[in-house]
């Protein structure tokens, strides 16, 4: 096992996989860029991804990306190719991220992510506010956000909307959309406590 936090652009990279059903194929290249952001199949952002020009084609996904000493530095995930052919822009999940995910997969069969127990209004509702942030639409009864005292937008008896809380940051990390919120939370384990900042400050346990 290698590490990915100390990788450098330009160093050699080797991808192993089964492109187009051809078993145990090795392709070579270099690390083209670091800190890229791509989208998963469900539309969720994945940050700090490794970009390489080692050919990654259908069948390479899930295979290792190695350094010149044969150490694992990433897991190949996808290629950017508008034409459908190898365009020389492949992406790998950094091994440091893999090391965080795999223990949960082995122990629980899934990745356990912390949640706040709330839903948000679409982002365009907050664009008119100079301060920005995420407007809370609903709070899950008995969830971490409810226990912390966060309030959702609501209606009074006359049917008028009553403003709720706006989340601006999680433990000092600014959040401007749902993906920002997910990425800020996934750095922590269920049960940890953190600071959710909006108009006021709360100590909010994740679950």
SETOR-44822 format. One record per atom (N, C-alpha, C): residue number from 1; residue in one letter; atom name; y, x, z. Coordinates in Angstrom, 2 decimals. Example, Ala and Ser with C-alpha at 12.3 -4.5 7.8 and 13.67 -1.06 7.14 Angstrom:
2
   lomar   mivo   kenu        c2        c1        c3
       1      A      N     -5.69     13.19      7.80
       1      A     CA     -4.50     12.30      7.80
       1      A      C     -3.30     13.20      7.80
       2      S      N     -2.25     12.85      7.08
       2      S     CA     -1.06     13.67      7.14
       2      S      C      0.03     12.90      7.87
This chain:
207
   lomar   mivo   kenu        c2        c1        c3
       1      X      N     -1.20      0.84      0.00
       1      X     CA      0.00      0.00      0.00
       1      X      C      1.24      0.87      0.00
       2      X      N      2.21      0.50     -0.83
       2      X     CA      3.47      1.20     -0.84
       2      X      C      4.55      0.35     -0.19
       3      X      N      5.80      0.67     -0.47
       3      X     CA      6.93     -0.11      0.01
       3      X      C      7.84     -0.41     -1.18
       4      X      N      8.69     -1.42     -1.02
       4      X     CA      9.59     -1.78     -2.13
       4      X      C     11.06     -1.64     -1.76
       5      X      N     11.36     -1.46     -0.48
       5      X     CA     12.77     -1.39     -0.08
       5      X      C     13.43     -0.08     -0.52
       6      X      N     12.61      0.94     -0.83
       6      X     CA     13.16      2.24     -1.19
       6      X      C     12.94      2.58     -2.67
       7      X      N     12.64      1.58     -3.50
       7      X     CA     12.44      1.83     -4.92
       7      X      C     13.75      2.23     -5.61
       8      X      N     13.64      2.96     -6.71
       8      X     CA     14.80      3.39     -7.47
       8      X      C     14.65      2.97     -8.94
       9      X      N     15.75      2.55     -9.53
       9      X     CA     15.74      2.24    -10.96
       9      X      C     15.41      3.51    -11.74
      10      X      N     14.51      3.40    -12.69
      10      X     CA     14.12      4.55    -13.51
      10      X      C     12.79      5.16    -13.14
      11      X      N     12.26      4.87    -11.93
      11      X     CA     10.98      5.45    -11.58
      11      X      C      9.84      4.73    -12.31
      12      X      N      8.74      5.45    -12.53
      12      X     CA      7.64      4.92    -13.30
      12      X      C      6.99      3.73    -12.60
      13      X      N      6.48      2.80    -13.42
      13      X     CA      5.77      1.63    -12.92
      13      X      C      4.58      1.36    -13.82
      14      X      N      3.48      0.91    -13.23
      14      X     CA      2.24      0.64    -13.97
      14      X      C      1.76     -0.75    -13.59
      15      X      N      1.50     -1.57    -14.60
      15      X     CA      1.04     -2.94    -14.37
      15      X      C     -0.42     -3.07    -14.80
      16      X      N     -1.23     -3.69    -13.96
      16      X     CA     -2.65     -3.92    -14.28
      16      X      C     -2.89     -5.43    -14.28
      17      X      N     -3.64     -5.89    -15.27
      17      X     CA     -3.94     -7.32    -15.33
      17      X      C     -4.90     -7.65    -16.45
      18      X      N     -4.97     -8.92    -16.79
      18      X     CA     -5.85     -9.40    -17.85
      18      X      C     -5.04    -10.15    -18.91
      19      X      N     -4.09     -9.48    -19.57
      19      X     CA     -3.26    -10.19    -20.55
      19      X      C     -4.09    -10.76    -21.70
      20      X      N     -3.87    -12.05    -21.97
      20      X     CA     -4.57    -12.74    -23.06
      20      X      C     -6.09    -12.63    -22.91
      21      X      N     -6.56    -12.52    -21.66
      21      X     CA     -8.00    -12.46    -21.41
      21      X      C     -8.62    -11.10    -21.58
      22      X      N     -7.83    -10.05    -21.85
      22      X     CA     -8.35     -8.70    -22.00
      22      X      C     -8.39     -8.02    -20.64
      23      X      N     -9.58     -7.94    -20.06
      23      X     CA     -9.74     -7.48    -18.69
      23      X      C     -9.26     -6.05    -18.47
      24      X      N     -8.73     -5.81    -17.28
      24      X     CA     -8.40     -4.47    -16.78
      24      X      C     -7.52     -3.69    -17.75
      25      X      N     -6.45     -4.33    -18.17
      25      X     CA     -5.49     -3.68    -19.07
      25      X      C     -4.39     -3.01    -18.25
      26      X      N     -4.04     -1.79    -18.62
      26      X     CA     -2.96     -1.05    -17.96
      26      X      C     -1.79     -0.90    -18.91
      27      X      N     -0.60     -1.25    -18.45
      27      X     CA      0.62     -1.01    -19.23
      27      X      C      1.57     -0.18    -18.38
      28      X      N      2.40      0.61    -19.03
      28      X     CA      3.29      1.52    -18.31
      28      X      C      4.74      1.26    -18.68
      29      X      N      5.62      1.66    -17.79
      29      X     CA      7.05      1.52    -18.03
      29      X      C      7.81      2.09    -16.85
      30      X      N      9.00      1.60    -16.67
      30      X     CA      9.83      2.03    -15.54
      30      X      C     10.38      0.80    -14.84
      31      X      N     10.92      1.01    -13.66
      31      X     CA     11.65     -0.05    -12.97
      31      X      C     13.02     -0.16    -13.63
      32      X      N     13.28     -1.31    -14.22
      32      X     CA     14.51     -1.50    -15.00
      32      X      C     15.68     -1.94    -14.13
      33      X      N     15.40     -2.71    -13.09
      33      X     CA     16.46     -3.22    -12.21
      33      X      C     15.83     -3.70    -10.92
      34      X      N     16.65     -3.80     -9.89
      34      X     CA     16.22     -4.28     -8.58
      34      X      C     17.14     -5.41     -8.13
      35      X      N     16.66     -6.23     -7.23
      35      X     CA     17.50     -7.28     -6.67
      35      X      C     17.75     -8.43     -7.62
      36      X      N     16.87     -8.63     -8.60
      36      X     CA     17.02     -9.75     -9.52
      36      X      C     16.68    -11.07     -8.83
      37      X      N     17.18    -12.17     -9.40
      37      X     CA     16.83    -13.51     -8.91
      37      X      C     16.20    -14.31    -10.04
      38      X      N     15.03    -14.89     -9.78
      38      X     CA     14.34    -15.73    -10.76
      38      X      C     14.04    -17.07    -10.11
      39      X      N     13.56    -18.02    -10.91
      39      X     CA     13.19    -19.33    -10.38
      39      X      C     11.68    -19.52    -10.49
      40      X      N     11.10    -20.09     -9.42
      40      X     CA      9.68    -20.40     -9.43
      40      X      C      9.44    -21.65    -10.26
      41      X      N      8.17    -22.03    -10.42
      41      X     CA      7.84    -23.20    -11.24
      41      X      C      8.40    -24.49    -10.65
      42      X      N      8.64    -24.50     -9.33
      42      X     CA      9.22    -25.71     -8.72
      42      X      C     10.74    -25.65     -8.63
      43      X      N     11.33    -24.62     -9.29
      43      X     CA     12.78    -24.52     -9.34
      43      X      C     13.42    -23.79     -8.19
      44      X      N     12.62    -23.35     -7.22
      44      X     CA     13.18    -22.64     -6.06
      44      X      C     13.50    -21.20     -6.43
      45      X      N     14.61    -20.71     -5.93
      45      X     CA     15.04    -19.34     -6.24
      45      X      C     14.17    -18.32     -5.51
      46      X      N     13.87    -17.23     -6.18
      46      X     CA     13.20    -16.08     -5.57
      46      X      C     14.12    -14.89     -5.77
      47      X      N     14.57    -14.31     -4.67
      47      X     CA     15.54    -13.21     -4.75
      47      X      C     14.88    -11.86     -4.55
      48      X      N     15.64    -10.82     -4.88
      48      X     CA     15.24     -9.42     -4.68
      48      X      C     13.97     -9.07     -5.44
      49      X      N     13.82     -9.62     -6.64
      49      X     CA     12.65     -9.37     -7.46
      49      X      C     12.81     -8.07     -8.25
      50      X      N     11.68     -7.39     -8.51
      50      X     CA     11.67     -6.15     -9.29
      50      X      C     11.60     -6.49    -10.78
      51      X      N     12.47     -5.88    -11.57
      51      X     CA     12.40     -6.02    -13.03
      51      X      C     11.81     -4.74    -13.61
      52      X      N     10.86     -4.89    -14.52
      52      X     CA     10.22     -3.73    -15.14
      52      X      C     10.05     -3.95    -16.63
      53      X      N     10.03     -2.85    -17.39
      53      X     CA      9.76     -2.98    -18.82
      53      X      C      8.29     -2.70    -19.15
      54      X      N      7.45     -2.48    -18.11
      54      X     CA      6.01     -2.42    -18.34
      54      X      C      5.58     -3.81    -18.82
      55      X      N      4.86     -3.87    -19.92
      55      X     CA      4.53     -5.16    -20.53
      55      X      C      3.77     -6.06    -19.57
      56      X      N      4.32     -7.24    -19.33
      56      X     CA      3.68     -8.27    -18.50
      56      X      C      3.57     -9.52    -19.35
      57      X      N      2.34     -9.90    -19.66
      57      X     CA      2.07    -11.05    -20.51
      57      X      C      1.22    -12.06    -19.76
      58      X      N      1.02    -13.26    -20.34
      58      X     CA      0.14    -14.24    -19.70
      58      X      C     -1.22    -13.62    -19.39
      59      X      N     -1.61    -13.68    -18.12
      59      X     CA     -2.83    -13.02    -17.67
      59      X      C     -2.54    -11.85    -16.75
      60      X      N     -1.29    -11.36    -16.80
      60      X     CA     -0.88    -10.30    -15.88
      60      X      C     -0.47    -10.84    -14.51
      61      X      N     -0.11    -12.11    -14.46
      61      X     CA      0.38    -12.69    -13.20
      61      X      C     -0.66    -12.54    -12.10
      62      X      N     -0.19    -12.09    -10.95
      62      X     CA     -1.09    -11.86     -9.81
      62      X      C     -1.65    -10.47     -9.77
      63      X      N     -1.45     -9.71    -10.84
      63      X     CA     -1.93     -8.33    -10.87
      63      X      C     -0.95     -7.40    -10.19
      64      X      N     -1.38     -6.18     -9.88
      64      X     CA     -0.52     -5.25     -9.15
      64      X      C      0.47     -4.51    -10.04
      65      X      N      1.62     -4.20     -9.47
      65      X     CA      2.56     -3.24    -10.05
      65      X      C      2.49     -2.01     -9.15
      66      X      N      2.20     -0.87     -9.75
      66      X     CA      1.96      0.34     -8.98
      66      X      C      3.02      1.38     -9.27
      67      X      N      3.22      2.31     -8.32
      67      X     CA      4.08      3.46     -8.59
      67      X      C      3.24      4.59     -9.15
      68      X      N      3.84      5.75     -9.38
      68      X     CA      3.13      6.86    -10.03
      68      X      C      2.06      7.48     -9.14
      69      X      N      2.05      7.12     -7.86
      69      X     CA      1.00      7.60     -6.95
      69      X      C     -0.10      6.56     -6.76
      70      X      N     -0.02      5.45     -7.51
      70      X     CA     -1.04      4.42     -7.41
      70      X      C     -0.86      3.48     -6.23
      71      X      N      0.31      3.51     -5.60
      71      X     CA      0.56      2.61     -4.46
      71      X      C      1.11      1.28     -4.96
      72      X      N      0.70      0.22     -4.29
      72      X     CA      1.16     -1.12     -4.65
      72      X      C      2.63     -1.28     -4.27
      73      X      N      3.48     -1.62     -5.27
      73      X     CA      4.90     -1.84     -4.97
      73      X      C      5.33     -3.27     -5.30
      74      X      N      4.46     -4.03     -5.98
      74      X     CA      4.81     -5.41     -6.30
      74      X      C      3.62     -6.16     -6.87
      75      X      N      3.78     -7.48     -6.97
      75      X     CA      2.77     -8.34     -7.59
      75      X      C      3.42     -9.01     -8.78
      76      X      N      2.87     -8.79     -9.97
      76      X     CA      3.45     -9.30    -11.20
      76      X      C      3.46    -10.83    -11.21
      77      X      N      4.57    -11.41    -11.66
      77      X     CA      4.68    -12.86    -11.57
      77      X      C      5.04    -13.54    -12.87
      78      X      N      5.97    -12.98    -13.67
      78      X     CA      6.34    -13.66    -14.91
      78      X      C      7.09    -12.73    -15.84
      79      X      N      7.24    -13.18    -17.08
      79      X     CA      8.00    -12.43    -18.08
      79      X      C      9.09    -13.34    -18.63
      80      X      N     10.24    -12.76    -18.91
      80      X     CA     11.32    -13.52    -19.55
      80      X      C     11.20    -13.32    -21.04
      81      X      N     10.89    -14.40    -21.74
      81      X     CA     10.67    -14.28    -23.18
      81      X      C     11.01    -15.59    -23.88
      82      X      N     12.24    -15.74    -24.37
      82      X     CA     12.61    -16.96    -25.09
      82      X      C     11.72    -17.24    -26.29
      83      X      N     11.20    -16.17    -26.92
      83      X     CA     10.39    -16.34    -28.12
      83      X      C      8.92    -16.56    -27.81
      84      X      N      8.52    -16.30    -26.55
      84      X     CA      7.12    -16.43    -26.18
      84      X      C      6.35    -15.13    -26.33
      85      X      N      6.97    -14.12    -26.90
      85      X     CA      6.34    -12.81    -27.05
      85      X      C      6.83    -11.87    -25.96
      86      X      N      6.16    -10.74    -25.80
      86      X     CA      6.58     -9.76    -24.81
      86      X      C      7.95     -9.23    -25.18
      87      X      N      8.93     -9.44    -24.30
      87      X     CA     10.29     -9.01    -24.59
      87      X      C     10.69     -7.79    -23.77
      88      X      N      9.73     -7.25    -23.02
      88      X     CA     10.01     -6.07    -22.23
      88      X      C     10.75     -6.34    -20.95
      89      X      N     10.85     -7.61    -20.53
      89      X     CA     11.51     -7.94    -19.27
      89      X      C     10.51     -8.71    -18.40
      90      X      N      9.85     -7.99    -17.54
      90      X     CA      8.87     -8.59    -16.64
      90      X      C      9.37     -8.52    -15.21
      91      X      N      8.81     -9.38    -14.36
      91      X     CA      9.26     -9.44    -12.97
      91      X      C      8.07     -9.40    -12.02
      92      X      N      8.29     -8.74    -10.88
      92      X     CA      7.26     -8.62     -9.85
      92      X      C      7.86     -8.94     -8.49
      93      X      N      7.05     -9.60     -7.67
      93      X     CA      7.45     -9.87     -6.29
      93      X      C      7.30     -8.58     -5.49
      94      X      N      8.33     -8.14     -4.77
      94      X     CA      8.25     -6.87     -4.02
      94      X      C      7.13     -6.90     -2.98
      95      X      N      6.49     -5.77     -2.78
      95      X     CA      5.37     -5.70     -1.85
      95      X      C      5.82     -5.99     -0.42
      96      X      N      7.07     -5.68     -0.08
      96      X     CA      7.54     -5.99      1.28
      96      X      C      7.51     -7.50      1.51
      97      X      N      7.80     -8.28      0.47
      97      X     CA      7.73     -9.73      0.56
      97      X      C      6.28    -10.19      0.65
      98      X      N      5.42     -9.54     -0.12
      98      X     CA      3.99     -9.87     -0.12
      98      X      C      3.41     -9.64      1.28
      99      X      N      3.78     -8.54      1.90
      99      X     CA      3.27     -8.24      3.25
      99      X      C      3.66     -9.30      4.26
     100      X      N      4.79     -9.97      4.01
     100      X     CA      5.24    -11.04      4.91
     100      X      C      4.45    -12.32      4.66
     101      X      N      4.10    -12.58      3.40
     101      X     CA      3.47    -13.84      3.02
     101      X      C      1.96    -13.86      3.28
     102      X      N      1.28    -12.76      2.95
     102      X     CA     -0.18    -12.73      2.97
     102      X      C     -0.80    -13.08      4.33
     103      X      N     -0.30    -12.56      5.46
     103      X     CA     -0.92    -12.93      6.74
     103      X      C     -0.95    -14.44      6.98
     104      X      N      0.12    -15.16      6.59
     104      X     CA      0.13    -16.61      6.73
     104      X      C     -0.91    -17.26      5.82
     105      X      N     -1.03    -16.75      4.59
     105      X     CA     -2.01    -17.31      3.65
     105      X      C     -3.44    -17.14      4.19
     106      X      N     -3.72    -15.98      4.77
     106      X     CA     -5.06    -15.72      5.31
     106      X      C     -5.33    -16.59      6.54
     107      X      N     -4.34    -16.70      7.43
     107      X     CA     -4.55    -17.40      8.69
     107      X      C     -4.47    -18.91      8.56
     108      X      N     -3.50    -19.39      7.76
     108      X     CA     -3.25    -20.83      7.70
     108      X      C     -3.57    -21.46      6.35
     109      X      N     -3.76    -20.64      5.32
     109      X     CA     -4.00    -21.18      3.98
     109      X      C     -2.73    -21.60      3.28
     110      X      N     -1.59    -21.31      3.88
     110      X     CA     -0.29    -21.64      3.31
     110      X      C      0.77    -20.78      3.99
     111      X      N      1.94    -20.72      3.38
     111      X     CA      3.06    -20.00      4.00
     111      X      C      3.80    -20.96      4.91
     112      X      N      3.90    -20.61      6.16
     112      X     CA      4.59    -21.46      7.14
     112      X      C      6.07    -21.09      7.15
     113      X      N      6.89    -22.01      6.69
     113      X     CA      8.32    -21.77      6.62
     113      X      C      9.04    -22.59      7.69
     114      X      N     10.07    -22.02      8.30
     114      X     CA     10.84    -22.79      9.27
     114      X      C     11.68    -23.86      8.58
     115      X      N     11.90    -24.96      9.26
     115      X     CA     12.74    -26.04      8.74
     115      X      C     13.71    -26.48      9.83
     116      X      N     14.77    -27.15      9.40
     116      X     CA     15.75    -27.69     10.34
     116      X      C     15.50    -29.16     10.63
     117      X      N     14.77    -29.83      9.75
     117      X     CA     14.52    -31.26      9.96
     117      X      C     15.70    -32.11      9.54
     118      X      N     16.16    -31.90      8.30
     118      X     CA     17.29    -32.68      7.79
     118      X      C     17.24    -32.70      6.27
     119      X      N     17.99    -33.62      5.68
     119      X     CA     18.17    -33.64      4.23
     119      X      C     19.67    -33.55      3.93
     120      X      N     19.99    -33.12      2.73
     120      X     CA     21.38    -32.83      2.36
     120      X      C     21.84    -33.72      1.22
     121      X      N     23.15    -33.96      1.17
     121      X     CA     23.73    -34.62      0.00
     121      X      C     23.75    -33.64     -1.16
     122      X      N     23.69    -34.12     -2.40
     122      X     CA     23.80    -33.21     -3.55
     122      X      C     25.05    -32.34     -3.45
     123      X      N     24.95    -31.12     -3.98
     123      X     CA     26.01    -30.14     -3.82
     123      X      C     27.37    -30.56     -4.33
     124      X      N     27.40    -31.42     -5.37
     124      X     CA     28.70    -31.77     -5.93
     124      X      C     29.57    -32.56     -4.96
     125      X      N     28.97    -33.16     -3.92
     125      X     CA     29.78    -33.88     -2.93
     125      X      C     30.64    -32.91     -2.12
     126      X      N     30.15    -31.69     -1.93
     126      X     CA     30.86    -30.71     -1.10
     126      X      C     31.87    -29.90     -1.90
     127      X      N     31.83    -29.99     -3.23
     127      X     CA     32.72    -29.15     -4.04
     127      X      C     34.18    -29.50     -3.85
     128      X      N     34.46    -30.73     -3.43
     128      X     CA     35.85    -31.12     -3.22
     128      X      C     36.42    -30.62     -1.91
     129      X      N     35.57    -30.06     -1.05
     129      X     CA     36.04    -29.55      0.24
     129      X      C     36.40    -28.08      0.10
     130      X      N     37.56    -27.72      0.57
     130      X     CA     38.01    -26.34      0.44
     130      X      C     37.11    -25.39      1.22
     131      X      N     36.52    -25.89      2.30
     131      X     CA     35.70    -25.02      3.15
     131      X      C     34.29    -24.84      2.60
     132      X      N     33.84    -25.71      1.68
     132      X     CA     32.49    -25.62      1.15
     132      X      C     31.45    -25.96      2.21
     133      X      N     30.20    -25.66      1.90
     133      X     CA     29.13    -25.92      2.84
     133      X      C     28.19    -27.02      2.36
     134      X      N     27.24    -27.38      3.22
     134      X     CA     26.21    -28.36      2.91
     134      X      C     26.39    -29.59      3.80
     135      X      N     26.55    -30.76      3.19
     135      X     CA     26.77    -32.00      3.94
     135      X      C     25.42    -32.59      4.34
     136      X      N     25.25    -32.84      5.61
     136      X     CA     23.98    -33.41      6.10
     136      X      C     23.93    -34.90      5.79
     137      X      N     22.87    -35.31      5.07
     137      X     CA     22.71    -36.71      4.69
     137      X      C     21.90    -37.47      5.73
     138      X      N     20.80    -36.87      6.19
     138      X     CA     19.93    -37.52      7.17
     138      X      C     19.37    -36.49      8.14
     139      X      N     19.09    -36.95      9.33
     139      X     CA     18.49    -36.11     10.36
     139      X      C     17.12    -36.69     10.71
     140      X      N     16.09    -35.83     10.75
     140      X     CA     14.76    -36.28     11.13
     140      X      C     14.72    -36.49     12.64
     141      X      N     14.34    -37.69     13.05
     141      X     CA     14.30    -38.02     14.47
     141      X      C     13.34    -37.10     15.21
     142      X      N     13.84    -36.50     16.28
     142      X     CA     13.02    -35.60     17.08
     142      X      C     12.89    -34.20     16.53
     143      X      N     13.50    -33.93     15.37
     143      X     CA     13.41    -32.60     14.75
     143      X      C     14.39    -31.62     15.37
     144      X      N     14.34    -30.35     14.93
     144      X     CA     15.21    -29.32     15.49
     144      X      C     16.70    -29.65     15.36
     145      X      N     17.11    -30.17     14.20
     145      X     CA     18.53    -30.48     14.01
     145      X      C     18.98    -31.59     14.96
     146      X      N     18.11    -32.60     15.15
     146      X     CA     18.44    -33.70     16.08
     146      X      C     18.56    -33.18     17.51
     147      X      N     17.63    -32.31     17.89
     147      X     CA     17.67    -31.76     19.26
     147      X      C     18.90    -30.90     19.48
     148      X      N     19.39    -30.27     18.39
     148      X     CA     20.56    -29.40     18.51
     148      X      C     21.87    -30.19     18.49
     149      X      N     21.79    -31.49     18.18
     149      X     CA     22.99    -32.31     18.18
     149      X      C     23.72    -32.39     16.86
     150      X      N     23.09    -31.95     15.78
     150      X     CA     23.73    -32.08     14.47
     150      X      C     23.81    -33.56     14.07
     151      X      N     24.84    -33.91     13.36
     151      X     CA     25.07    -35.30     12.99
     151      X      C     25.12    -35.45     11.47
     152      X      N     24.49    -36.51     10.97
     152      X     CA     24.50    -36.81      9.54
     152      X      C     25.63    -37.77      9.22
     153      X      N     25.97    -37.86      7.93
     153      X     CA     26.94    -38.85      7.49
     153      X      C     26.37    -40.24      7.78
     154      X      N     27.22    -41.17      8.15
     154      X     CA     26.73    -42.51      8.53
     154      X      C     27.77    -43.56      8.15
     155      X      N     27.43    -44.82      8.38
     155      X     CA     28.34    -45.93      8.13
     155      X      C     28.62    -46.69      9.42
     156      X      N     29.88    -47.12      9.58
     156      X     CA     30.20    -47.91     10.76
     156      X      C     29.94    -49.39     10.46
     157      X      N     30.27    -50.26     11.40
     157      X     CA     29.96    -51.69     11.24
     157      X      C     30.71    -52.32     10.08
     158      X      N     31.83    -51.73      9.71
     158      X     CA     32.60    -52.25      8.59
     158      X      C     32.12    -51.70      7.25
     159      X      N     31.09    -50.88      7.29
     159      X     CA     30.56    -50.30      6.06
     159      X      C     31.28    -49.06      5.59
     160      X      N     32.20    -48.56      6.40
     160      X     CA     32.93    -47.35      6.02
     160      X      C     32.11    -46.10      6.37
     161      X      N     32.20    -45.11      5.49
     161      X     CA     31.46    -43.87      5.72
     161      X      C     32.13    -43.04      6.81
     162      X      N     31.30    -42.57      7.73
     162      X     CA     31.77    -41.71      8.84
     162      X      C     31.26    -40.29      8.56
     163      X      N     32.18    -39.32      8.42
     163      X     CA     31.75    -37.95      8.10
     163      X      C     30.79    -37.40      9.14
     164      X      N     29.81    -36.64      8.67
     164      X     CA     28.89    -35.94      9.56
     164      X      C     29.21    -34.46      9.60
     165      X      N     28.22    -33.67      9.93
     165      X     CA     28.42    -32.23     10.03
     165      X      C     28.22    -31.54      8.68
     166      X      N     28.86    -30.42      8.53
     166      X     CA     28.75    -29.59      7.32
     166      X      C     28.25    -28.21      7.73
     167      X      N     27.12    -27.80      7.17
     167      X     CA     26.55    -26.48      7.49
     167      X      C     27.18    -25.43      6.57
     168      X      N     27.73    -24.40      7.16
     168      X     CA     28.39    -23.35      6.39
     168      X      C     27.63    -22.04      6.40
     169      X      N     26.88    -21.77      7.47
     169      X     CA     26.12    -20.53      7.52
     169      X      C     24.95    -20.65      8.49
     170      X      N     23.95    -19.81      8.28
     170      X     CA     22.79    -19.69      9.16
     170      X      C     22.73    -18.25      9.65
     171      X      N     22.93    -18.07     10.95
     171      X     CA     22.93    -16.72     11.52
     171      X      C     23.82    -15.75     10.75
     172      X      N     25.00    -16.24     10.37
     172      X     CA     25.97    -15.39      9.70
     172      X      C     25.81    -15.30      8.19
     173      X      N     24.74    -15.90      7.63
     173      X     CA     24.51    -15.88      6.19
     173      X      C     25.10    -17.16      5.59
     174      X      N     26.08    -17.01      4.70
     174      X     CA     26.75    -18.16      4.10
     174      X      C     25.80    -18.94      3.22
     175      X      N     25.83    -20.28      3.32
     175      X     CA     24.98    -21.14      2.49
     175      X      C     25.87    -22.09      1.69
     176      X      N     25.61    -22.14      0.38
     176      X     CA     26.40    -22.98     -0.50
     176      X      C     25.56    -24.01     -1.25
     177      X      N     24.24    -23.85     -1.23
     177      X     CA     23.37    -24.84     -1.85
     177      X      C     22.02    -24.81     -1.15
     178      X      N     21.11    -25.69     -1.60
     178      X     CA     19.81    -25.84     -0.94
     178      X      C     19.01    -24.54     -0.99
     179      X      N     19.04    -23.85     -2.12
     179      X     CA     18.30    -22.59     -2.23
     179      X      C     18.80    -21.56     -1.23
     180      X      N     20.12    -21.52     -1.03
     180      X     CA     20.67    -20.61     -0.02
     180      X      C     20.12    -20.92      1.35
     181      X      N     20.00    -22.21      1.66
     181      X     CA     19.48    -22.62      2.97
     181      X      C     18.04    -22.18      3.13
     182      X      N     17.21    -22.43      2.12
     182      X     CA     15.80    -22.06      2.17
     182      X      C     15.64    -20.55      2.34
     183      X      N     16.40    -19.77      1.56
     183      X     CA     16.30    -18.32      1.63
     183      X      C     16.79    -17.76      2.96
     184      X      N     17.80    -18.42      3.54
     184      X     CA     18.30    -17.97      4.84
     184      X      C     17.28    -18.24      5.94
     185      X      N     16.58    -19.38      5.84
     185      X     CA     15.62    -19.75      6.88
     185      X      C     14.31    -18.98      6.79
     186      X      N     13.89    -18.60      5.55
     186      X     CA     12.58    -18.00      5.42
     186      X      C     12.48    -16.61      6.02
     187      X      N     13.60    -16.06      6.46
     187      X     CA     13.57    -14.76      7.14
     187      X      C     13.06    -14.89      8.57
     188      X      N     12.91    -16.13      9.05
     188      X     CA     12.55    -16.35     10.43
     188      X      C     11.22    -17.08     10.54
     189      X      N     10.64    -17.02     11.72
     189      X     CA      9.37    -17.68     11.99
     189      X      C      9.61    -19.02     12.68
     190      X      N      8.71    -20.00     12.46
     190      X     CA      8.82    -21.27     13.18
     190      X      C      8.87    -21.02     14.68
     191      X      N      9.82    -21.69     15.35
     191      X     CA      9.97    -21.52     16.79
     191      X      C     11.10    -20.60     17.19
     192      X      N     11.56    -19.74     16.26
     192      X     CA     12.69    -18.88     16.58
     192      X      C     13.98    -19.70     16.67
     193      X      N     14.95    -19.17     17.39
     193      X     CA     16.24    -19.83     17.50
     193      X      C     17.29    -19.06     16.71
     194      X      N     18.23    -19.81     16.15
     194      X     CA     19.30    -19.18     15.39
     194      X      C     20.56    -20.00     15.48
     195      X      N     21.65    -19.45     14.97
     195      X     CA     22.94    -20.12     15.04
     195      X      C     23.27    -20.80     13.72
     196      X      N     23.47    -22.10     13.77
     196      X     CA     23.90    -22.88     12.62
     196      X      C     25.38    -23.15     12.79
     197      X      N     26.18    -22.71     11.82
     197      X     CA     27.63    -22.83     11.94
     197      X      C     28.16    -23.84     10.93
     198      X      N     28.95    -24.78     11.42
     198      X     CA     29.63    -25.74     10.57
     198      X      C     31.05    -25.87     11.07
     199      X      N     31.40    -27.08     11.50
     199      X     CA     32.72    -27.25     12.12
     199      X      C     32.71    -26.75     13.55
     200      X      N     31.51    -26.73     14.14
     200      X     CA     31.33    -26.22     15.49
     200      X      C     30.11    -25.31     15.45
     201      X      N     29.73    -24.74     16.57
     201      X     CA     28.56    -23.86     16.62
     201      X      C     27.49    -24.50     17.49
     202      X      N     26.26    -24.41     17.01
     202      X     CA     25.13    -24.91     17.79
     202      X      C     24.05    -23.84     17.85
     203      X      N     23.26    -23.86     18.90
     203      X     CA     22.05    -23.06     18.95
     203      X      C     20.93    -24.00     18.53
     204      X      N     20.33    -23.74     17.37
     204      X     CA     19.39    -24.69     16.77
     204      X      C     18.02    -24.07     16.60
     205      X      N     16.98    -24.58     17.28
     205      X     CA     15.62    -24.04     17.11
     205      X      C     15.01    -24.52     15.81
     206      X      N     14.39    -23.61     15.07
     206      X     CA     13.66    -24.01     13.86
     206      X      C     12.27    -24.47     14.27
     207      X      N     11.61    -25.24     13.43
     207      X     CA     10.24    -25.63     13.75
     207      X      C      9.42    -25.63     12.47
